[in-house]
Amino acid sequence: MNKVKILTGYILINFIFSCSEGYEQNYKTFGEFNEKNERNKGWFPAIIYSDVTEIKNISYLDSNSAFGKFSYNNSKLYDSVFSKNHKINLELFDDNIRKNVKRKPDWFLDLKKLDKSNLEVIKKGRFYILKNENEKKIYFILSS
């Protein structure tokens, strides 16, 4: 019986994804985000901890790509995450925005309008992750 429920859920999720331009997820708190299933969380990098708020994502199943962001409070925690991962050039992050520019949501950052001296970028798996230290925000792109 569980296999039938799982298969039905999988078909339903695929139907929802295929019928929409993008699948949006919005959570005000980590608690709301943490209640979601692992499939939904797969569209987010594994660096979301209990201090985050305003978690947002739009994902596209057809291209296996996503844009997302969240705010954080614990600067030391995210400084540690970024120091433990290999930093990459901001241009690689920007290249991934340009690859998917038609799908970039209005709420996603505009690199042309930012002070780049407070930005750090890492790559973790298939995620390109940017930290804006001044705003205490993380932006990320999942790219195929």
C-alpha positions, 0 to 999 in steps of 0.5 A: 500500500505504501508503494501505491501512495509513493507512486501516486505522490510522485505522479502528482508532483510530476504533474504539478511541475510539468503544468507550471512554469516553475514550482515556488516554495516560500517559508518564513522560518526554518521551522516551516521549511523543516516540516517539508519533505526531503524531495522539496528540500532537495531544491535547496543547498544543504547549508540551511540551519535553524537561524534562517528566515525568509526562505524562497525558491523557484525550481524548474524540473524540465531544466533541473535548475533553481533560484533561491535565497534566504536570510541568516542571523549567525554570521559566524556559522556562515563564515565557517561554511564559506571558509570550509568550501573552495571559493569560486569567482563571482563570474561563475555565479553570474554566468549561471544567472545568464544561462537561465536569465529568462527564468530569474525571478524578480526577487533574485539579486541583481549583481550590477547593483551590488557592492561586490566587496562584501560578496563571497561565492562557493560551489557545493555540489551543483549549487552556486552559493553567494553570501552577501555579508552586508545584507546577511543573505544567501543567494543560490542557483542550482544549475545542471 
